[in-house]
C-alpha cells in the first residue's frame, strides 16, 4: 500500500477500488445472462462500467492498476461461475484490450470530452458519433479475442457470436458511459457560468444545457414513466403475441424531445434492461426466435437502437441549445461592449471638456469599477509619488492625500504598479504582508487595484489607484480593458490639460521677465478696481519707465538690455507684497498695482523700487490713486501723465498724479 501511494493519491486509489467492486458485480450480472447451451452472455454491463472506470480515472496515474484489475476481476469472477480457466483468461484479456482501445480513441478524437480527461460535457451529435465509432472499433478488438476463445475452447464459433459481442458491448458502453459522462460532469462541475468569469478566470468554452423540471414538466415525466412501464408490460408480458417490440422506440423519442439528456439516457438504460430481463425469463416477442445467437443479436440490436435514437435526438437538441446559448452569449457580449464603448465615449467627452481633468478621471474610474475610492497619483519633482486628485463614493467625504517615495526603501505596491505595464488587482489587502498598514488601516482598504497611465511614448506619468472597503473576489471581465482604455484617454487628457495651462500661462506672461504681460495686467487692473469699489478701500496704480534705456541698449547690446529688464523685475518684486501686481507694460515700461495703498503710501514703495534699479541705472515713476467712479484706464491715464511730468523734470523721480486725474 505504501508503494502504491508513491504513484498516485489515496483518493484515486479509493476510487479505483470502488470501481473495481462495481465492475466485479457487473461481471457477475453478465455471467448470469449466459444463454442456455452457449457461452454467450445476453448483456455485458461490465463493458460499460470498465469504460466509465477508465474515463473517470484518466490522468490520476492509476491506469496500470485499473487495467490489471479489469483483467484479474474478469478472470476470477468468470472462473468462479464455472467457466474454464482458459476461456476466463481470454475474456479478461479481451476486456482489457477493449477498454484500452476505447480510451485511447476517445482521448485522440475528443480530448476535451470529460470522459477523455477534458472538461467539456457530452453535448453534441459529433461527440456521440466519435464515441460510437470508438466503441465499435474497441468492441471489434475485443471480439477478435472473446468469441475466438469460445471457438477454441468449446469448438462452437460463428460470425453471429462476433456480432453479438460487438452489439452487446456497444449497447452497454453507450448506455452506461453516456450516463456516466453526463452525471460525472454534473458532479465535478456543478456550477459553471458567467459569474465565474472574473479577472483571470476565463469563461468555460461549453456549458451543459439543463432543462428545468417545472410543474407541468414533472407531470409529463410521471406520465412518461407510467406509459413506458405499461407499454413494456403489454409488449413483453400481457400481449406476447405481438410480433415486434420496435414501436416502443416511440417512447424513447418522446423522452428525447421533451426531457433532459440525462433523463433520456436513464430512460433508455431502464428500457434496455427491461427488454433483456423479459427476454431472459422467456417473455416478449424476441423469445419466438429459435436460434439463440440470432435471438441475442435481435435483443441487443433493439437495446442499441433505443440507446442510439434517444441519445442522438437528445444530444442533437443539446447541440442546438449550446449553439443558441453561444449566440445569445455573443450577442450579450456585443451589447456589453457597445455599452462599454458608449460609457468610455461619454467619459472621454467629459474629460476633454472638463475644468478639473484629474478629478474627473478618478470619478470615471469609480463609475467603471464600482470602487469606493479612486486616487490619481503623479510623480513630483522631489522624488515622490503623490495624489493630485481623488474621488470618494461617500457624499461629502474628504479623501486624505497620500504619497509614496519613489527612491527610498522597498517600493510600495503603488510604486511597483506605477513602474509596471498591466493592471494589478489584489482582492484581499489584509492578507498581503507587503501592503502599507498606514494606508490599509487609515483608509479601510479591503481590496485594491492599480492601473498605470502611460503616454504614447510609453512614459509613465501617473497611476490610477482604486480601493474598496471590503475584500473583492474578482473584477468583472470587462473592467480590465475599460480601465486600460480610460488610462489611455487619461494620459491624453492630462497632457492636453497641462499643455493648455502652459499655453494660458504663456499667453498672459512675459517671456523675458516672467511677469504678467499687458493682457494679464488689463485683467488684473479691472479686477482691482472692482474690488476697491466693493470694499471702499484705496487703490493706487504706478507706471515705471527705465531712464535712457534705448541708449543703454544701443551702447551695450540687446543681451545686456534684456538682462537689465530681468534684473530690474526681480529687484522690484522684492519690495512688493503678495497682493501687489507688477507687470511688464511694454518695452522698458512696467505697471504696478498696490491695493489698500494711498498715493502717499505708494510713493514710499516707489522710491524703494527706484533705489533698487540695478547696473547703476535709474527709473521714473508716475503714481495715481483711484477715485470712486473712475475705471482702470482713467487711473492709468493719470499715472501716465504723472510719469511724463517726471521725465520732463529730469527723470529719476517719483511723481504723484492729481486726485482729479
DRENGU-674695 format. One line per field, with one value per residue (C-alpha): residue number from 1; x, z, y. Coordinates in steps of 0.2 Angstrom, whole numbers, plus 5000, padded with zeros to 4 digits. Layout:
// DRENGU-674695
k = c(NUM,...) .
east = c(X,...) .
up = c(Z,...) .
north = c(Y,...) .
***
This chain:
// DRENGU-674695
k = c(1,2,3,4,5,6,7,8,9,10,11,12,13,14,15,16,17,18,19,20,21,22,23,24,25,26,27,28,29,30,31,32,33,34,35,36,37,38,39,40,41,42,43,44,45,46,47,48,49,50,51,52,53,54,55,56,57,58,59,60,61,62,63,64,65,66,67,68,69,70,71,72,73,74,75,76,77,78,79,80,81,82,83,84,85,86,87,88,89,90,91,92,93,94,95,96,97,98,99,100,101,102,103,104,105,106,107,108,109,110,111,112,113,114,115,116,117,118,119,120,121,122,123,124,125,126,127,128,129,130,131,132,133,134,135,136,137,138,139,140,141,142,143,144,145,146,147,148,149,150,151,152,153,154,155,156,157,158,159,160,161,162,163,164,165,166,167,168,169,170,171,172,173,174,175,176,177,178,179,180,181,182,183,184,185,186,187,188,189,190,191,192,193,194,195,196,197,198,199,200,201,202,203,204,205,206,207,208,209,210,211,212,213,214,215,216,217,218,219,220,221,222,223,224,225,226,227,228,229,230,231,232,233,234,235,236,237,238,239,240,241,242,243,244,245,246,247,248,249,250,251,252,253,254,255,256,257,258,259,260,261,262,263,264,265,266,267,268,269,270,271,272,273,274,275,276,277,278,279,280,281,282,283,284,285,286,287,288,289,290,291,292,293,294,295,296,297,298,299,300,301,302,303,304,305,306,307,308,309,310,311,312,313,314,315,316,317,318,319,320,321,322,323,324,325,326,327,328,329,330,331,332,333,334,335,336,337,338,339,340,341,342,343,344,345,346,347,348,349,350,351,352,353,354,355,356,357,358,359,360,361,362,363,364,365,366,367,368,369,370,371,372,373,374,375,376,377,378,379,380,381,382,383,384,385,386,387,388,389,390,391,392,393,394,395,396,397,398,399,400,401,402,403,404,405,406,407,408,409,410,411,412,413,414,415,416,417,418,419,420,421,422,423,424,425,426,427,428,429,430,431,432,433,434,435,436,437,438,439,440,441,442,443,444,445,446,447,448,449,450,451,452,453,454,455,456,457,458,459,460,461,462,463,464,465,466,467,468,469,470,471,472,473,474,475,476,477,478,479,480,481,482,483,484,485,486,487,488,489,490,491,492,493,494,495,496,497,498,499,500,501,502,503,504,505,506,507,508,509,510,511,512,513,514,515,516,517,518,519,520,521,522,523,524,525,526,527,528,529,530,531,532,533,534,535,536,537,538,539,540,541,542,543,544,545,546,547,548,549,550,551,552,553,554,555,556,557,558,559,560,561,562,563,564,565,566,567,568,569,570,571,572,573,574,575,576,577,578,579,580,581,582,583,584,585,586,587,588,589,590,591,592,593,594,595,596,597,598,599,600,601,602,603,604,605,606,607,608,609,610,611,612,613,614,615,616,617,618,619,620,621,622,623,624,625,626,627,628,629,630,631,632,633,634,635,636,637,638,639,640,641,642,643,644,645,646,647,648,649,650,651,652,653,654,655,656,657,658,659,660,661) .
east = c(5000,5014,5022,5006,5004,5020,5012,4995,4985,4975,4959,4962,4966,4950,4940,4949,4944,4926,4925,4933,4919,4906,4915,4915,4897,4894,4904,4893,4877,4884,4888,4870,4863,4873,4861,4857,4868,4881,4895,4886,4880,4865,4871,4888,4887,4905,4910,4901,4907,4925,4924,4917,4930,4945,4937,4934,4952,4961,4975,4976,4991,4981,4979,4991,4982,4965,4969,4976,4961,4949,4958,4960,4942,4935,4946,4942,4923,4921,4930,4921,4905,4910,4919,4935,4951,4957,4941,4941,4958,4954,4939,4949,4962,4948,4940,4957,4961,4943,4943,4961,4957,4941,4950,4964,4952,4942,4957,4963,4947,4939,4952,4941,4927,4925,4927,4943,4952,4945,4932,4918,4902,4894,4883,4883,4880,4898,4904,4891,4897,4915,4910,4900,4914,4927,4916,4913,4932,4935,4922,4928,4946,4938,4928,4943,4948,4932,4922,4938,4942,4925,4928,4945,4939,4921,4923,4907,4911,4901,4901,4884,4894,4906,4892,4883,4898,4900,4882,4880,4895,4892,4874,4881,4895,4883,4871,4882,4896,4884,4875,4892,4899,4883,4882,4901,4902,4887,4896,4913,4907,4890,4891,4899,4893,4896,4898,4914,4922,4931,4948,4960,4945,4940,4923,4920,4920,4905,4891,4880,4862,4850,4831,4821,4808,4794,4776,4769,4785,4785,4768,4773,4788,4777,4766,4781,4786,4768,4766,4783,4780,4763,4769,4784,4772,4760,4773,4783,4771,4752,4752,4766,4758,4763,4776,4788,4794,4801,4786,4792,4806,4792,4793,4812,4808,4795,4808,4822,4811,4804,4817,4835,4848,4852,4834,4834,4849,4842,4825,4835,4845,4830,4821,4835,4837,4818,4819,4834,4827,4810,4819,4830,4814,4806,4794,4791,4792,4811,4808,4799,4816,4823,4841,4849,4863,4850,4839,4853,4858,4840,4838,4855,4851,4834,4844,4857,4844,4835,4851,4856,4840,4837,4855,4856,4839,4843,4861,4856,4844,4858,4870,4857,4855,4873,4874,4859,4867,4883,4874,4865,4881,4890,4875,4876,4894,4892,4879,4890,4904,4893,4888,4906,4911,4897,4902,4920,4915,4904,4919,4931,4919,4919,4937,4940,4928,4932,4939,4946,4953,4961,4946,4935,4947,4945,4926,4926,4937,4924,4910,4918,4924,4912,4926,4924,4939,4950,4966,4977,4995,5009,5027,5033,5050,5055,5056,5039,5023,5009,4990,4985,4966,4954,4936,4925,4909,4903,4895,4904,4918,4935,4948,4965,4980,4993,5011,5024,5043,5050,5068,5069,5067,5057,5045,5027,5013,5008,5026,5028,5011,5017,5033,5023,5013,4997,4983,4986,4972,4973,4956,4961,4973,4973,4982,4996,5012,5019,5004,5006,4997,4996,4986,4976,4970,4969,4958,4950,4956,4949,4954,4964,4968,4981,4981,4997,4995,5007,5009,5010,5029,5027,5032,5024,5016,5003,4995,4976,4973,4956,4951,4936,4932,4929,4938,4933,4934,4937,4934,4922,4930,4926,4934,4952,4950,4939,4952,4966,4956,4952,4971,4975,4961,4968,4985,4979,4968,4982,4994,4981,4976,4994,4998,4983,4988,5006,4998,4987,5001,5012,4998,4997,5016,5030,5043,5058,5055,5042,5030,5012,5011,4999,4985,4986,4988,4972,4963,4971,4968,4950,4948,4957,4946,4930,4937,4940,4923,4915,4926,4929,4947,4961,4970,4985,4992,5010,5019,5038,5050,5068,5078,5088,5085,5087,5104,5109,5103,5112,5128,5129,5119,5102,5108,5113,5097,5087,5097,5094,5075,5076,5086,5075,5059,5067,5073,5057,5047,5057,5049,5031,5018,5009,4993,5003,5004,5019,5018,5028,5018,5029,5047,5056,5039,5031,5015,5011,4995,4995,4978,4974,4988,4985,4996,5007,5010,5013,5026,5036,5036,5040,5055,5062,5059,5069,5083,5084,5087,5102,5118,5119,5103,5088,5069,5055,5038,5021,5008,4989,4976,4959,4944,4926,4918,4934,4939,4956,4960,4956,4969,4982,4980,4983,4998,5005,5003,5012,5026,5029,5029,5043,5053,5052,5058,5074,5070,5074,5060,5043,5028,5010,4996,4982,4967,4956,4966) .
up = c(5000,5004,4987,4978,4987,4979,4962,4965,4978,4991,4984,4967,4974,4984,4968,4958,4972,4972,4953,4955,4966,4954,4940,4948,4952,4933,4928,4939,4932,4914,4918,4925,4907,4898,4886,4889,4879,4874,4882,4875,4889,4883,4891,4897,4908,4913,4897,4901,4919,4913,4900,4913,4926,4915,4909,4927,4932,4917,4922,4940,4936,4941,4924,4926,4942,4933,4918,4929,4940,4924,4918,4935,4941,4924,4926,4944,4943,4927,4933,4950,4940,4931,4916,4910,4915,4898,4892,4908,4904,4886,4892,4904,4890,4878,4891,4894,4876,4873,4886,4882,4864,4868,4880,4868,4853,4864,4870,4852,4844,4858,4870,4878,4882,4901,4899,4889,4903,4897,4904,4892,4893,4881,4872,4853,4839,4833,4850,4850,4833,4839,4855,4844,4832,4846,4854,4838,4835,4853,4854,4837,4845,4860,4849,4840,4857,4866,4853,4847,4864,4864,4847,4853,4870,4865,4847,4844,4834,4822,4814,4824,4841,4835,4830,4846,4856,4847,4848,4866,4872,4861,4869,4886,4883,4875,4890,4905,4898,4891,4908,4917,4907,4910,4929,4931,4923,4934,4950,4946,4938,4946,4943,4928,4921,4919,4937,4937,4923,4933,4931,4926,4926,4908,4904,4900,4882,4883,4896,4899,4895,4908,4906,4922,4928,4932,4937,4921,4915,4931,4927,4910,4916,4928,4913,4903,4917,4918,4899,4897,4911,4904,4886,4891,4901,4887,4874,4884,4896,4893,4874,4870,4853,4847,4833,4836,4850,4840,4841,4859,4852,4851,4870,4868,4855,4867,4881,4870,4863,4880,4894,4898,4891,4907,4910,4892,4895,4911,4902,4888,4901,4911,4894,4888,4905,4905,4887,4891,4908,4900,4886,4898,4908,4892,4889,4874,4855,4855,4863,4847,4838,4840,4836,4852,4844,4832,4847,4857,4842,4840,4858,4858,4842,4850,4865,4855,4844,4859,4866,4849,4845,4862,4863,4845,4847,4865,4861,4844,4854,4867,4852,4846,4864,4866,4849,4853,4870,4862,4850,4865,4874,4860,4857,4876,4875,4859,4869,4884,4873,4864,4881,4887,4871,4875,4893,4888,4874,4886,4899,4885,4881,4899,4901,4885,4891,4910,4920,4933,4922,4936,4947,4933,4929,4947,4946,4929,4936,4951,4939,4929,4943,4957,4969,4985,4982,4967,4968,4954,4959,4949,4952,4960,4957,4975,4970,4977,4970,4977,4974,4963,4963,4972,4972,4985,4984,5001,4998,5005,5012,5012,5004,5013,5001,5000,4994,4992,4990,4973,4978,4997,5004,4997,4983,4989,4979,4972,4966,4958,4949,4943,4935,4928,4912,4917,4929,4946,4957,4975,4981,5000,5005,5023,5018,5010,5020,5008,5010,5019,5035,5036,5020,5023,5040,5038,5023,5027,5011,5009,4990,4978,4960,4951,4933,4926,4915,4900,4886,4868,4870,4884,4898,4915,4920,4933,4941,4945,4962,4966,4983,4991,5009,5009,5000,4982,4975,4957,4945,4931,4914,4906,4919,4914,4895,4901,4913,4900,4888,4902,4906,4888,4887,4904,4898,4883,4894,4907,4893,4885,4901,4906,4888,4889,4906,4900,4884,4895,4906,4892,4884,4900,4905,4898,4892,4896,4914,4919,4924,4919,4902,4896,4893,4911,4918,4910,4918,4935,4934,4931,4945,4957,4953,4955,4972,4978,4973,4983,4999,4998,5000,4992,4977,4968,4951,4946,4929,4929,4915,4914,4911,4895,4891,4872,4875,4887,4875,4859,4868,4877,4866,4866,4878,4891,4889,4891,4907,4914,4912,4920,4934,4937,4938,4951,4961,4960,4966,4982,4988,4984,4994,4989,4985,4974,4955,4944,4926,4910,4902,4886,4881,4896,4905,4919,4928,4947,4956,4975,4983,5000,4997,4996,4984,4998,5004,4986,4984,4998,4989,4973,4980,4986,4969,4961,4973,4968,4949,4945,4935,4940,4930,4936,4933,4933,4941,4940,4953,4953,4966,4960,4964,4965,4948,4939,4929,4927,4911,4920,4934,4921,4911,4927,4931,4913,4914,4931,4923,4909,4920,4930,4913,4908,4926,4923,4927,4942,4952,4958,4953,4961,4949,4954,4963,4949,4936) .
north = c(5000,5012,5009,5012,5029,5035,5033,5040,5049,5039,5047,5040,5023,5023,5027,5013,5001,5007,5005,4988,4982,4989,4980,4963,4964,4969,4954,4943,4950,4947,4929,4927,4931,4917,4909,4891,4879,4893,4904,4920,4932,4942,4958,4963,4978,4976,4984,5000,5000,4997,5011,5023,5017,5021,5038,5044,5039,5046,5057,5050,5039,5023,5016,5001,4996,4999,4988,4975,4974,4973,4958,4950,4953,4946,4930,4927,4930,4921,4905,4906,4905,4889,4895,4886,4895,4897,4904,4916,4921,4926,4935,4945,4949,4954,4966,4974,4977,4983,4997,5002,5004,5014,5026,5029,5033,5044,5054,5055,5061,5071,5076,5089,5077,5075,5056,5058,5069,5085,5097,5098,5088,5076,5088,5085,5073,5075,5069,5055,5049,5049,5039,5027,5024,5022,5010,4999,4998,4994,4981,4974,4972,4963,4952,4946,4938,4934,4924,4917,4910,4902,4894,4887,4880,4874,4872,4882,4898,4908,4926,4928,4927,4940,4952,4948,4953,4969,4974,4969,4978,4993,4995,4993,5006,5019,5017,5016,5028,5040,5041,5042,5056,5067,5063,5064,5081,5087,5081,5088,5105,5109,5127,5135,5151,5169,5173,5164,5174,5186,5194,5180,5167,5164,5159,5140,5135,5124,5125,5110,5114,5108,5108,5113,5101,5114,5109,5104,5095,5085,5079,5074,5065,5055,5051,5045,5033,5026,5024,5016,5004,4999,4998,4986,4976,4974,4970,4958,4950,4954,4953,4941,4938,4955,4951,4966,4977,4991,5003,5005,5016,5030,5031,5035,5048,5056,5057,5063,5078,5083,5080,5082,5071,5064,5058,5051,5041,5034,5030,5021,5011,5006,5001,4991,4982,4978,4971,4960,4954,4949,4940,4931,4925,4919,4934,4945,4944,4940,4923,4917,4917,4899,4902,4908,4918,4927,4930,4938,4948,4955,4959,4968,4977,4983,4990,4998,5006,5013,5020,5027,5035,5043,5049,5056,5066,5072,5077,5085,5096,5099,5104,5117,5123,5126,5135,5146,5149,5154,5165,5173,5175,5183,5195,5199,5202,5213,5223,5224,5230,5243,5249,5250,5260,5272,5274,5277,5289,5299,5299,5304,5319,5324,5323,5334,5347,5346,5360,5348,5333,5324,5323,5318,5304,5297,5299,5289,5276,5273,5273,5259,5248,5252,5256,5266,5277,5282,5291,5299,5299,5308,5310,5326,5335,5329,5310,5306,5299,5310,5311,5325,5321,5309,5304,5295,5286,5294,5311,5325,5314,5322,5310,5312,5314,5300,5299,5286,5288,5283,5281,5277,5259,5245,5251,5250,5241,5258,5262,5245,5247,5264,5256,5242,5239,5230,5231,5225,5218,5212,5205,5204,5218,5211,5195,5204,5207,5219,5231,5248,5246,5265,5266,5250,5254,5273,5272,5255,5246,5229,5227,5237,5239,5250,5255,5263,5278,5279,5292,5287,5287,5274,5285,5283,5299,5293,5278,5276,5268,5261,5255,5245,5245,5226,5212,5208,5191,5196,5210,5208,5203,5220,5231,5227,5233,5248,5254,5252,5262,5275,5276,5280,5294,5300,5301,5312,5322,5326,5330,5341,5350,5353,5360,5371,5378,5381,5390,5400,5405,5409,5420,5431,5430,5440,5428,5438,5444,5431,5445,5446,5454,5468,5456,5450,5467,5474,5459,5462,5481,5479,5466,5478,5492,5481,5475,5493,5498,5484,5486,5505,5503,5514,5508,5516,5512,5516,5517,5514,5519,5514,5530,5531,5513,5515,5522,5508,5495,5503,5505,5488,5477,5469,5455,5467,5476,5460,5456,5474,5471,5454,5460,5475,5465,5453,5468,5477,5461,5461,5477,5472,5462,5446,5455,5468,5466,5470,5468,5472,5486,5486,5489,5496,5501,5492,5494,5492,5490,5492,5488,5496,5509,5528,5538,5544,5526,5520,5534,5526,5509,5518,5526,5509,5502,5517,5514,5496,5498,5488,5492,5510,5514,5524,5525,5537,5533,5541,5537,5539,5535,5528,5538,5532,5532,5530,5515,5507,5516,5533,5529,5523,5539,5550,5539,5541,5560,5560,5549,5561,5576,5567,5564,5582,5587,5577,5559,5548,5554,5549,5560,5559,5562,5574,5567,5573,5563) .
***
